[in-house]
């Protein structure tokens, strides 16, 4: 069950359209489904406002399909699978077509962010728009994970790509978008300077997302991470290396404060 579904159920009870005992039975369903290999949290959407997301790495296609089935049967209309490689997605899609055809039609794979998606993004309900800025084209896998996550959680997302500090005029040409955004996600590898520059131009929260892009001394993203953690931009916070999902999720929370 998701939060808007609970609200609709309570309105129906108030209007006399649904029996109180029936509503109690619906609300009183088990908060998770026991699958043996997983316990999908089917009431997370009611508690947190965002339903459970599946982390695809380390899971088999069969396990992912089983979790998706449990979430969909509980009333979850949109399902996100992160860190899903193309081969496993092909296996998952074949499995859905053969055993769960009701899920197969709505499933699609997004290669750049390595995400599997079930359902369409909802109408944006945030305060304003989320701006995702990527320093380079090589950072798009992480930037798109952040952008798609935010879109699937009900946010308008605008993208500015290949606007790193090595050619700062490219970034400055988007100053208006930066100053009007409700929250910004700055995605960068290498030295990670983008977050500080964006933070100096923006009046909204900036979520810095370091990537593992770079040469040897970048240490798989640690250089960018440390640079962002030591940013002199006051409004910047930092998520983990390559954690586009976490950045998109946090941006959604900020963009829905009071909603």
C-alpha positions in Angstrom: 0.0 0.0 0.0 1.2 3.5 -0.8 0.4 6.7 1.1 -2.0 8.1 -1.5 -3.9 4.8 -1.5 -4.2 4.9 2.3 -5.6 8.5 2.0 -8.1 7.4 -0.6 -9.2 4.5 1.6 -9.7 6.8 4.6 -11.7 9.2 2.5 -13.9 6.3 1.4 -14.5 5.3 5.0 -15.4 8.9 5.9 -17.8 9.0 3.0 -19.4 5.7 4.0 -18.3 4.0 0.8 -16.1 1.4 2.5 -17.0 -0.6 5.6 -14.8 0.1 8.7 -14.0 -3.6 9.2 -13.0 -3.9 5.6 -10.7 -0.9 5.9 -9.2 -2.3 9.1 -8.5 -5.6 7.4 -6.8 -3.8 4.5 -4.7 -1.6 6.8 -3.9 -4.5 9.1 -2.2 -6.6 6.4 1.3 -7.9 7.3 3.9 -5.2 6.9 6.2 -7.5 4.9 5.9 -10.6 2.7 8.1 -13.6 3.7 9.8 -15.0 0.6 12.6 -16.9 2.3 15.3 -15.1 0.5 13.8 -11.7 1.1 11.2 -9.8 3.1 9.7 -7.1 0.9 8.5 -4.2 3.0 5.0 -3.6 1.6 4.1 -0.8 3.9 7.2 1.4 3.4 5.2 3.7 1.2 2.8 4.4 4.0 5.5 5.0 6.6 8.0 6.9 4.5 6.1 8.2 1.5 8.3 6.2 -0.8 7.8 2.5 -1.5 10.6 0.0 -1.4 13.3 0.1 -4.1 15.1 -3.1 -5.2 18.9 -3.1 -5.2 19.6 -5.5 -8.2 23.3 -6.2 -7.7 23.9 -9.5 -6.0 20.4 -10.8 -6.6 19.4 -13.3 -9.2 16.7 -12.5 -11.9 14.4 -15.0 -10.1 14.8 -13.2 -6.8 14.2 -9.8 -8.3 11.1 -11.1 -10.1 9.8 -12.6 -6.9 10.3 -9.3 -5.0 8.6 -7.3 -7.8 5.7 -9.7 -7.7 5.2 -9.3 -4.0 5.4 -5.5 -4.2 3.0 -5.3 -7.1 0.5 -7.6 -5.4 0.6 -5.3 -2.3 -0.5 -2.4 -4.4 2.8 -0.8 -5.3 2.3 0.7 -8.8 5.9 1.8 -9.5 8.9 -0.3 -8.9 12.6 0.7 -9.3 15.4 -1.8 -9.6 18.9 -0.2 -9.3 22.3 -1.6 -10.2 20.9 -3.9 -12.8 23.2 -5.0 -15.6 21.8 -5.6 -19.1 22.3 -9.4 -19.1 20.4 -9.8 -15.8 17.7 -7.5 -17.1 17.2 -9.7 -20.2 16.9 -12.7 -17.9 14.4 -10.8 -15.8 12.3 -9.7 -18.8 12.2 -13.2 -20.1 11.1 -14.5 -16.7 8.4 -11.9 -16.4 7.0 -12.7 -19.8 6.9 -16.4 -19.1 5.7 -16.4 -15.5 4.3 -13.0 -14.6 2.9 -11.5 -17.9 1.0 -8.8 -16.0 4.3 -7.3 -15.0 6.1 -7.8 -18.3 4.1 -5.2 -20.3 5.0 -2.3 -17.9 8.7 -3.2 -17.5 11.5 -1.4 -19.3 15.3 -1.3 -19.0 17.3 2.0 -19.0 20.9 1.1 -20.0 22.7 4.3 -19.0 21.7 4.3 -15.3 21.5 0.5 -15.2 18.0 0.6 -13.9 14.9 -1.6 -14.4 11.6 0.3 -14.2 8.0 -0.9 -13.7 5.3 1.7 -14.3 5.4 5.3 -15.4 6.7 8.3 -13.6 3.9 10.1 -11.7 2.9 13.7 -12.3 5.4 16.0 -10.5 4.2 17.2 -7.1 7.3 18.9 -5.8 7.8 22.5 -4.8 9.9 23.2 -7.9 12.3 21.4 -10.1 15.4 19.3 -9.4 18.4 20.2 -11.4 20.9 17.5 -12.2 24.3 18.8 -13.4 26.9 16.3 -14.6 30.5 17.4 -15.0 31.3 15.2 -17.9 29.6 12.7 -20.3 31.5 9.9 -18.5 29.5 10.8 -15.4 26.1 10.2 -17.0 25.6 6.7 -15.6 25.4 8.3 -12.1 23.6 11.5 -13.2 20.9 9.5 -14.9 20.4 7.2 -11.9 19.8 10.4 -9.8 17.5 12.0 -12.5 15.4 8.9 -13.1 15.0 8.2 -9.4 13.8 11.8 -8.8 11.4 11.5 -11.7 10.0 8.2 -10.6 9.4 9.7 -7.1 7.3 12.6 -8.5 9.7 15.4 -9.3 10.2 17.6 -12.4 13.8 17.1 -13.4 16.0 19.3 -15.6 19.4 18.2 -16.9 22.6 20.0 -17.6 25.3 17.7 -18.9 28.9 18.0 -19.7 29.3 21.3 -17.8 32.4 20.7 -15.7 34.8 23.3 -14.4 37.4 22.6 -17.1 35.2 24.7 -19.4 33.4 26.8 -16.8 31.7 28.9 -19.5 29.5 25.9 -20.2 28.2 25.9 -16.6 27.8 29.6 -16.4 25.5 29.6 -19.4 23.0 27.8 -17.2 23.2 30.3 -14.3 19.4 31.0 -14.5 18.5 27.4 -14.2 20.8 27.0 -11.2 19.4 30.1 -9.4 15.8 29.0 -9.9 16.1 25.3 -8.9 14.6 24.0 -5.7 17.5 21.5 -5.2 20.6 20.7 -7.3 22.5 17.4 -7.7 26.1 18.1 -8.8 27.7 14.9 -10.2 31.4 14.8 -10.8 34.5 12.6 -10.8 38.1 13.7 -11.2 38.8 16.4 -8.6 35.1 16.9 -7.8 35.3 20.7 -7.9 31.9 21.1 -9.6 29.9 20.9 -6.3 31.8 23.9 -4.8 31.3 26.0 -7.9 27.6 25.2 -8.2 27.2 25.8 -4.4 28.6 29.3 -4.9 26.0 30.1 -7.5 22.9 28.5 -5.9 20.5 29.6 -3.1 19.1 26.1 -2.8 20.5 22.9 -1.2 23.2 21.3 -3.3 23.7 17.5 -3.1 27.2 16.6 -4.2 27.6 13.1 -5.8 31.1 12.0 -6.4 31.7 9.4 -9.2 34.5 6.9 -9.6 35.5 8.5 -13.0 39.1 9.5 -13.2 42.7 8.4 -13.5 44.9 6.6 -10.9 45.2 9.2 -8.2 41.4 9.7 -8.2 41.4 6.4 -6.2 38.1 5.2 -7.6 36.2 8.4 -6.6 37.8 9.0 -3.2 39.6 12.2 -4.4 36.2 13.6 -5.6 34.5 12.5 -2.3 37.1 14.2 -0.1 37.1 17.3 -2.2 33.3 17.5 -1.9 33.4 16.8 1.8 35.8 19.7 2.2 33.8 22.1 0.0 33.7 25.7 1.2 30.2 26.0 -0.3 27.9 26.3 2.8 24.8 24.6 1.3 26.4 21.5 0.0 26.0 18.0 1.4 27.6 14.8 0.1 26.4 11.3 -0.7 28.5 8.2 -1.3 30.6 7.5 -4.4 28.4 6.6 -7.5 25.3 6.9 -5.3 23.0 8.6 -7.9 20.0 6.8 -6.3 20.7 8.3 -2.9 21.2 11.7 -4.4 17.9 11.5 -6.3 16.1 10.2 -3.2 17.4 13.0 -1.0 16.5 15.6 -3.6 13.0 14.2 -3.6 12.7 14.6 0.1 13.9 18.2 -0.1 11.6 19.1 -3.0 8.6 17.7 -1.1 9.1 19.3 2.3 5.6 20.4 3.6 3.8 18.5 0.7 
